[in-house]
Amino acid sequence: SSGINAEYGGHQVVPWGDHDAIATIRRQLDVDVMISGHTHKLEAYEKEGKFYINPGSVTGAYSPLERDPVPAFILMDIQANSLVTYVYSLTNEEMEVKKIEFKKSVAEREE
């Protein structure tokens, strides 16, 4: 399909936060971007030409899966075949902002 498509999931991932389980669900949904949660652990990474995001916890709430959660949130800007993600996190009382760009591959756009 043209453009980037994204999906959110989290409850159905067992165990929570498992990268292989998230990738399996992403493949079943046939999406370019998979947004998952439930772990309160901030993650944003590209794997095998797809993009995965876990926005973490905006309050840094406790999670049994993350001993020291960092308050974080994301903003996403999707334009056609391009995704720009701004990751905001609070570390040592300092707000840190990272910009991550993901582009859907040309080969996939032509399918």
DSSP file (Angstrom, degrees, kcal/mol; ACC not computed):
  #  RESIDUE AA STRUCTURE BP1 BP2  ACC     N-H-->O    O-->H-N    N-H-->O    O-->H-N    TCO  KAPPA ALPHA  PHI   PSI    X-CA   Y-CA   Z-CA
    1    1 A S              0   0    0      0, 0.0     2,-0.2     0, 0.0   110,-0.1   0.000 360.0 360.0 360.0 157.6    0.0    0.0    0.0
    2    2 A S        +     0   0    0      2,-0.1    78,-0.1   108,-0.1   107,-0.0  -0.538 360.0  16.7 -84.0 154.7    1.1    3.6   -0.4
    3    3 A G  S    S-     0   0    0     -2,-0.2     2,-0.4    76,-0.1    78,-0.2  -0.026  99.8 -59.0  75.7 175.1    2.0    5.7    2.6
    4    4 A I        -     0   0    0     76,-1.8     2,-0.4    78,-0.1    76,-0.1  -0.780  46.4-162.4 -95.1 135.7    2.9    4.5    6.0
    5    5 A N        -     0   0    0     -2,-0.4    28,-1.8    -4,-0.1    27,-1.7  -0.952   9.0-170.5-118.0 144.2    0.4    2.5    8.0
    6    6 A A  E     -a   33   0A   0     -2,-0.4     2,-0.3    26,-0.2    28,-0.2  -0.894   7.4-167.2-132.2 157.5    0.6    2.1   11.8
    7    7 A E  E     -a   34   0A   0     26,-1.7    28,-3.2    -2,-0.3     2,-0.4  -0.993  13.1-140.8-144.4 147.2   -1.1    0.0   14.5
    8    8 A Y  E     +a   35   0A   0     -2,-0.3     2,-0.3    26,-0.2    28,-0.2  -0.918  32.2 150.3-109.8 136.7   -1.2    0.1   18.3
    9    9 A G  E     +a   36   0A   0     26,-2.8    28,-0.6    -2,-0.4    -2,-0.0  -0.975  11.7 136.1-154.4 162.5   -1.1   -3.0   20.4
   10   10 A G    >   +     0   0    0     -2,-0.3     3,-1.2    26,-0.3     7,-0.2   0.155  67.1  65.3-172.9 -48.8    0.1   -4.1   23.8
   11   11 A H  T 3  S+     0   0    0      1,-0.3     5,-0.1     5,-0.1    -2,-0.0   0.857 102.9  52.5 -61.6 -35.3   -2.4   -6.2   25.7
   12   12 A Q  T 3  S+     0   0    0      2,-0.0     2,-0.6     3,-0.0    -1,-0.3   0.543  84.9 100.9 -82.4  -5.2   -2.1   -9.1   23.2
   13   13 A V    <   -     0   0    0     -3,-1.2     9,-0.1    12,-0.0     4,-0.0  -0.709  67.9-142.0 -83.7 119.3    1.7   -9.2   23.3
   14   14 A V  S    S+     0   0    0     -2,-0.6     2,-0.1     1,-0.2    -3,-0.0  -0.992  87.8  25.4-130.2 125.2    2.8  -12.1   25.6
   15   15 A P  S >  S-     0   0    0      0, 0.0     3,-2.1     0, 0.0    -1,-0.2   0.643 110.8-110.1 -71.5 155.7    5.1  -11.7   27.3
   16   16 A W  T 3  S+     0   0    0      1,-0.3     3,-0.1    -2,-0.1    -2,-0.1  -0.211  98.8  11.4 -52.4 134.3    4.7   -7.9   27.5
   17   17 A G  T 3  S+     0   0    0     20,-0.3     2,-0.5     1,-0.2    -1,-0.3   0.438  82.8 152.3  79.4  -0.6    7.4   -6.1   25.6
   18   18 A D    <>  -     0   0    0     -3,-2.1     4,-2.5     1,-0.2    -1,-0.2  -0.514  37.6-151.1 -69.0 117.7    8.8   -9.2   23.9
   19   19 A H  H  > S+     0   0    0     -2,-0.5     4,-2.3     1,-0.2    -1,-0.2   0.863  93.7  50.0 -60.7 -39.6   10.3   -8.0   20.6
   20   20 A D  H  > S+     0   0    0      2,-0.2     4,-2.1     1,-0.2    -1,-0.2   0.908 111.9  47.9 -66.7 -41.0    9.7  -11.3   18.7
   21   21 A A  H  > S+     0   0    0      2,-0.2     4,-2.1     1,-0.2    -2,-0.2   0.893 112.3  49.6 -65.5 -39.7    6.1  -11.4   19.8
   22   22 A I  H  X S+     0   0    0     -4,-2.5     4,-2.5     1,-0.2    -2,-0.2   0.911 110.4  50.4 -65.1 -42.2    5.6   -7.7   18.8
   23   23 A A  H  X S+     0   0    0     -4,-2.3     4,-2.4     2,-0.2    -2,-0.2   0.880 108.4  53.0 -63.8 -38.2    7.2   -8.4   15.4
   24   24 A T  H  X S+     0   0    0     -4,-2.1     4,-2.2     2,-0.2    -1,-0.2   0.926 111.0  45.7 -62.3 -45.4    4.9  -11.4   14.9
   25   25 A I  H  X S+     0   0    0     -4,-2.1     4,-2.2     2,-0.2    -2,-0.2   0.898 110.7  54.0 -65.1 -40.1    1.8   -9.2   15.5
   26   26 A R  H  X>S+     0   0    0     -4,-2.5     5,-1.4     1,-0.2     4,-1.1   0.918 109.3  48.0 -60.0 -43.0    3.2   -6.5   13.3
   27   27 A R  H  <5S+     0   0    0     -4,-2.4     3,-0.3     2,-0.2    -2,-0.2   0.909 110.1  51.8 -64.0 -42.0    3.6   -9.1   10.5
   28   28 A Q  H  <5S+     0   0    0     -4,-2.2    -1,-0.2     1,-0.2    -2,-0.2   0.876 114.5  43.0 -61.3 -37.8    0.0  -10.4   11.0
   29   29 A L  H  <5S-     0   0    0     -4,-2.2    -1,-0.2    -5,-0.1    -2,-0.2   0.633 102.7-138.8 -82.5 -14.3   -1.3   -6.8   10.8
   30   30 A D  T  <5 +     0   0    0     -4,-1.1     2,-0.3    -3,-0.3    -3,-0.2   0.943  48.4 148.6  54.0  55.2    0.9   -6.0    7.8
   31   31 A V      < -     0   0    0     -5,-1.4    -1,-0.2     1,-0.1   -25,-0.2  -0.802  52.4-140.8-117.1 159.9    1.9   -2.6    9.1
   32   32 A D  S    S+     0   0    0    -27,-1.7    19,-2.5    -2,-0.3     2,-0.4   0.771  91.5  39.3 -85.7 -30.4    5.0   -0.4    8.7
   33   33 A V  E     -ab   6  51A   0    -28,-1.8   -26,-1.7    17,-0.2     2,-0.5  -0.986  66.3-165.4-128.1 127.7    4.9    1.0   12.2
   34   34 A M  E     -ab   7  52A   0     17,-2.6    19,-2.6    -2,-0.4     2,-0.6  -0.961   3.2-167.5-116.2 120.7    4.0   -1.0   15.3
   35   35 A I  E     +ab   8  53A   0    -28,-3.2   -26,-2.8    -2,-0.5     2,-0.3  -0.931  17.2 168.5-107.5 122.2    3.3    1.0   18.5
   36   36 A S  E     +a    9   0A   0     17,-2.9   -26,-0.3    -2,-0.6     2,-0.2  -0.800   4.8 164.4-128.5 170.9    3.1   -1.1   21.6
   37   37 A G        +     0   0    0    -28,-0.6   -20,-0.3    -2,-0.3    20,-0.1  -0.685  34.2 107.3-155.0-152.7    3.0   -0.4   25.3
   38   38 A H  S    S+     0   0    0     18,-0.2   -22,-0.1    -2,-0.2   -28,-0.1   0.162  79.2  78.5  85.5 -14.2    2.3   -1.9   28.8
   39   39 A T  S    S-     0   0    0      2,-0.2    26,-0.2    26,-0.1     3,-0.1   0.674  86.4-137.8 -96.6 -17.5    5.9   -2.1   29.8
   40   40 A H        +     0   0    0     16,-0.3     2,-0.6     1,-0.2    17,-0.5   0.646  64.2 127.8  65.1  17.2    6.4    1.6   30.7
   41   41 A K        -     0   0    0     15,-0.3    15,-0.5    28,-0.1     2,-0.3  -0.922  60.6-130.9-108.2 119.5    9.8    1.3   29.0
   42   42 A L  E     +C   55   0A   0     -2,-0.6     2,-0.3    13,-0.2    -5,-0.0  -0.509  38.7 160.0 -68.8 126.5   10.6    3.8   26.2
   43   43 A E  E     +C   54   0A   0     11,-2.5    11,-3.2    -2,-0.3     2,-0.3  -0.989  17.0 171.0-146.9 142.5   11.8    2.2   23.0
   44   44 A A  E     +C   53   0A   0     -2,-0.3     2,-0.3     9,-0.2     9,-0.2  -0.868  23.8 145.3-150.3 115.8   12.0    3.3   19.4
   45   45 A Y  E     -C   52   0A   0      7,-2.3     7,-3.1    -2,-0.3     2,-0.4  -0.990  41.3-127.9-152.8 156.4   13.9    1.2   16.9
   46   46 A E  E     +C   51   0A   0     -2,-0.3     2,-0.3     5,-0.2     5,-0.2  -0.894  28.4 174.5-106.1 137.1   14.0    0.0   13.3
   47   47 A K  E >   -C   50   0A   0      3,-2.6     3,-1.6    -2,-0.4    -2,-0.0  -0.964  65.6 -13.1-146.5 126.2   14.2   -3.7   12.5
   48   48 A E  T 3  S-     0   0    0     -2,-0.3     3,-0.1     1,-0.3    -1,-0.0   0.860 128.1 -51.7  52.4  42.1   14.0   -5.4    9.1
   49   49 A G  T 3  S+     0   0    0      1,-0.3    56,-0.3    55,-0.0     2,-0.3   0.574 119.7 101.4  77.0   9.6   12.7   -2.2    7.4
   50   50 A K  E <   - C   0  47A   0     -3,-1.6    -3,-2.6    54,-0.1     2,-0.4  -0.838  65.5-128.3-122.5 161.9    9.9   -1.7    9.9
   51   51 A F  E     -bC  33  46A   0    -19,-2.5   -17,-2.6    -2,-0.3     2,-0.4  -0.928  17.3-166.4-118.9 135.7    9.7    0.8   12.9
   52   52 A Y  E     -bC  34  45A   0     -7,-3.1    -7,-2.3    -2,-0.4     2,-0.4  -0.958   6.4-176.2-123.1 135.7    8.7   -0.1   16.4
   53   53 A I  E     +bC  35  44A   0    -19,-2.6   -17,-2.9    -2,-0.4    -9,-0.2  -0.997  17.5 179.8-135.9 134.5    7.7    2.3   19.2
   54   54 A N  E     - C   0  43A   0    -11,-3.2   -11,-2.5    -2,-0.4   -17,-0.2  -0.960  18.1-156.7-125.1 112.2    6.9    2.0   22.9
   55   55 A P  E     - C   0  42A   0      0, 0.0   -13,-0.2     0, 0.0     2,-0.2   0.571  24.9-148.6 -70.7  -6.2    6.2    5.4   24.2
   56   56 A G        -     0   0    0    -15,-0.5     2,-0.4   -13,-0.1   -16,-0.3  -0.533  40.9 -43.9  78.4-143.5    7.0    4.5   27.8
   57   57 A S  B >   -d   71   0B   0     13,-0.7    15,-2.1   -17,-0.5     3,-0.8  -0.988  36.6-149.8-133.1 121.4    5.1    6.2   30.6
   58   58 A V  T 3  S+     0   0    0     -2,-0.4    -1,-0.1    13,-0.3    15,-0.1   0.788 103.7  38.5 -61.4 -26.9    4.5   10.0   30.6
   59   59 A T  T 3  S-     0   0    0     12,-0.1    -1,-0.3    11,-0.1    -3,-0.0   0.532 109.6-117.5 -99.6  -7.3    4.6    9.9   34.5
   60   60 A G    <   -     0   0    0     -3,-0.8    -2,-0.1    10,-0.3     3,-0.1   0.817  48.9-173.6  72.8  30.1    7.4    7.4   34.9
   61   61 A A        -     0   0    0      1,-0.1    -1,-0.1     9,-0.1     9,-0.0  -0.181  29.1 -92.3 -61.3 150.0    4.9    5.1   36.6
   62   62 A Y        -     0   0    0      6,-0.1    -1,-0.1     2,-0.0     5,-0.1  -0.268  43.9-178.7 -59.6 144.5    6.2    1.9   38.2
   63   63 A S  B >   -E   66   0C   0      3,-0.8     3,-1.1    -3,-0.1   -24,-0.1  -0.984  34.2-134.1-142.8 139.3    6.1   -1.3   36.2
   64   64 A P  T 3  S+     0   0    0      0, 0.0     3,-0.1     0, 0.0   -25,-0.1   0.685 110.1  53.0 -65.5 -13.8    7.1   -4.8   37.3
   65   65 A L  T 3  S+     0   0    0      1,-0.2     2,-0.4   -26,-0.2   -26,-0.1   0.576 109.3  47.9 -95.6 -11.3    9.0   -5.0   33.9
   66   66 A E  B <   -E   63   0C   0     -3,-1.1    -3,-0.8     1,-0.1    -1,-0.2  -0.936  61.7-167.2-135.5 110.0   11.0   -1.8   34.3
   67   67 A R  S    S+     0   0    0     -2,-0.4    -1,-0.1     1,-0.3    -2,-0.0   0.837  88.3  24.6 -67.0 -35.0   12.8   -1.1   37.6
   68   68 A D  S    S-     0   0    0     -6,-0.1    -1,-0.3     2,-0.0    -6,-0.1  -0.585  81.7-165.7-132.6  71.0   13.6    2.5   36.9
   69   69 A P        -     0   0    0      0, 0.0   -28,-0.1     0, 0.0   -29,-0.1  -0.283  11.0-142.0 -63.6 142.0   11.1    3.9   34.4
   70   70 A V        -     0   0    0    -30,-0.3   -13,-0.7    21,-0.0   -10,-0.3  -0.896  23.6-112.2-103.7 127.7   11.9    7.3   32.8
   71   71 A P  B     +d   57   0B   0      0, 0.0    19,-2.5     0, 0.0     2,-0.3  -0.414  58.4 152.0 -57.9 128.1    9.0    9.8   32.3
   72   72 A A  E     +F   89   0D   0    -15,-2.1     2,-0.3    17,-0.2    17,-0.2  -0.993  26.2 177.1-156.9 157.3    8.6    9.9   28.5
   73   73 A F  E     -F   88   0D   0     15,-2.2    15,-3.0    -2,-0.3     2,-0.3  -0.965  17.5-137.3-155.0 167.5    6.3   10.6   25.6
   74   74 A I  E     -F   87   0D   0     -2,-0.3     2,-0.4    13,-0.2    13,-0.2  -0.921   3.2-156.5-128.6 153.5    6.4   10.8   21.8
   75   75 A L  E     -F   86   0D   0     11,-2.1    11,-3.1    -2,-0.3     2,-0.4  -0.996  17.9-159.4-123.2 135.1    5.0   13.0   19.1
   76   76 A M  E     -F   85   0D   0     -2,-0.4     2,-0.5     9,-0.2     9,-0.2  -0.944  11.2-167.4-120.4 137.5    4.7   11.5   15.6
   77   77 A D  E     -F   84   0D   0      7,-2.6     7,-2.4    -2,-0.4     2,-0.6  -0.956  10.7-169.4-122.4 109.4    4.5   13.3   12.3
   78   78 A I  E     +F   83   0D   0     -2,-0.5     2,-0.4     5,-0.2     5,-0.2  -0.888  10.0 172.3-104.6 122.7    3.5   11.0    9.4
   79   79 A Q  E >   -F   82   0D   0      3,-2.9     3,-2.2    -2,-0.6     2,-0.2  -0.935  60.1 -67.6-131.0 107.1    3.7   12.4    5.9
   80   80 A A  T 3  S-     0   0    0     -2,-0.4   -76,-1.8     1,-0.3    -1,-0.0  -0.291 122.6  -4.6  51.2-108.5    3.1   10.0    3.0
   81   81 A N  T 3  S+     0   0    0    -78,-0.2    23,-2.5    -2,-0.2     2,-0.4   0.136 122.2  82.4-101.5  18.8    6.1    7.6    3.2
   82   82 A S  E <   -FG  79 103D   0     -3,-2.2    -3,-2.9    21,-0.2     2,-0.4  -0.974  52.0-170.2-130.4 137.8    8.0    9.3    6.0
   83   83 A L  E     -FG  78 102D   0     19,-3.1    19,-2.9    -2,-0.4     2,-0.5  -0.994   2.3-168.7-126.3 125.8    7.6    9.2    9.8
   84   84 A V  E     -FG  77 101D   0     -7,-2.4    -7,-2.6    -2,-0.4     2,-0.5  -0.974   9.3-166.7-112.8 124.4    9.4   11.6   12.1
   85   85 A T  E     -FG  76 100D   0     15,-3.2    15,-2.9    -2,-0.5     2,-0.6  -0.944   8.2-158.7-114.0 127.6    9.2   10.7   15.7
   86   86 A Y  E     -FG  75  99D   0    -11,-3.1   -11,-2.1    -2,-0.5     2,-0.6  -0.934  11.1-159.5-104.6 119.3   10.2   13.1   18.5
   87   87 A V  E     -FG  74  98D   0     11,-3.0    11,-2.3    -2,-0.6     2,-0.5  -0.890   5.3-167.5-104.8 118.4   11.0   11.3   21.7
   88   88 A Y  E     +FG  73  97D   0    -15,-3.0   -15,-2.2    -2,-0.6     2,-0.3  -0.912  13.8 167.6-106.8 127.2   10.8   13.4   24.9
   89   89 A S  E     -FG  72  96D   0      7,-2.5     7,-3.4    -2,-0.5     2,-0.7  -0.995  31.6-135.0-141.2 148.8   12.3   11.9   28.1
   90   90 A L  E     + G   0  95D   0    -19,-2.5     2,-0.5    -2,-0.3     5,-0.2  -0.890  31.4 169.6-105.9 109.7   13.2   13.3   31.5
   91   91 A T  E >   - G   0  94D   0      3,-2.7     3,-1.9    -2,-0.7    -2,-0.1  -0.983  68.5 -12.6-125.3 126.3   16.6   12.1   32.6
   92   92 A N  T 3  S-     0   0    0     -2,-0.5    -1,-0.2     1,-0.3     3,-0.1   0.895 127.7 -55.6  51.1  45.3   18.3   13.6   35.7
   93   93 A E  T 3  S+     0   0    0      1,-0.2     2,-0.4    -3,-0.1    -1,-0.3   0.584 117.3 114.0  68.0  11.0   15.8   16.5   35.9
   94   94 A E  E <   -G   91   0D   0     -3,-1.9    -3,-2.7     2,-0.0     2,-0.5  -0.950  66.3-130.8-116.8 132.6   16.7   17.4   32.2
   95   95 A M  E     -G   90   0D   0     -2,-0.4     2,-0.4    -5,-0.2    -5,-0.2  -0.703  26.5-166.1 -80.2 124.5   14.2   17.2   29.3
   96   96 A E  E     -G   89   0D   0     -7,-3.4    -7,-2.5    -2,-0.5     2,-0.4  -0.925   4.0-164.5-113.0 135.9   15.9   15.4   26.4
   97   97 A V  E     -G   88   0D   0     -2,-0.4     2,-0.4    -9,-0.2    -9,-0.2  -0.983   5.3-175.1-124.6 128.0   14.5   15.4   22.9
   98   98 A K  E     -G   87   0D   0    -11,-2.3   -11,-3.0    -2,-0.4     2,-0.5  -0.958  14.2-147.5-121.1 140.6   15.6   13.0   20.2
   99   99 A K  E     -G   86   0D   0     -2,-0.4     2,-0.4   -13,-0.2   -13,-0.2  -0.930  16.2-175.4-107.8 126.4   14.4   13.1   16.6
  100  100 A I  E     -G   85   0D   0    -15,-2.9   -15,-3.2    -2,-0.5     2,-0.4  -0.985   7.1-158.9-124.3 127.6   14.1    9.7   14.8
  101  101 A E  E     -G   84   0D   0     -2,-0.4     2,-0.4   -17,-0.2   -17,-0.2  -0.881   8.3-176.3-109.8 138.2   13.2    9.5   11.1
  102  102 A F  E     -G   83   0D   0    -19,-2.9   -19,-3.1    -2,-0.4     2,-0.4  -0.999   3.6-169.0-130.8 131.8   11.8    6.4    9.4
  103  103 A K  E     -G   82   0D   0     -2,-0.4   -21,-0.2   -21,-0.2     2,-0.2  -0.982  26.2-120.7-122.8 131.7   11.2    6.1    5.6
  104  104 A K        -     0   0    0    -23,-2.5   -54,-0.1    -2,-0.4   -23,-0.1  -0.488  43.8-103.4 -65.9 135.3    9.2    3.4    4.0
  105  105 A S     >  -     0   0    0    -56,-0.3     4,-1.6    -2,-0.2     3,-0.2  -0.242  17.6-125.2 -66.0 149.9   11.5    1.6    1.5
  106  106 A V  H  > S+     0   0    0      1,-0.2     4,-1.4     2,-0.2    -1,-0.1   0.888 109.4  58.0 -60.1 -41.9   11.0    2.3   -2.2
  107  107 A A  H  > S+     0   0    0      1,-0.2     4,-0.5     2,-0.2     3,-0.3   0.897 106.8  47.9 -57.7 -42.6   10.6   -1.4   -3.0
  108  108 A E  H >4 S+     0   0    0      1,-0.2     3,-0.8     2,-0.2    -1,-0.2   0.857 106.8  56.7 -67.8 -35.0    7.7   -1.7   -0.7
  109  109 A R  H 3< S+     0   0    0     -4,-1.6    -1,-0.2     1,-0.2    -2,-0.2   0.807 105.4  52.2 -66.5 -28.4    6.0    1.4   -2.1
  110  110 A E  H 3<        0   0    0     -4,-1.4    -1,-0.2    -3,-0.3    -2,-0.2   0.597 360.0 360.0 -85.7 -11.0    6.1   -0.1   -5.6
  111  111 A E    <<        0   0    0     -3,-0.8    -1,-0.2    -4,-0.5    -2,-0.1   0.491 360.0 360.0 -68.6 360.0    4.4   -3.4   -4.5
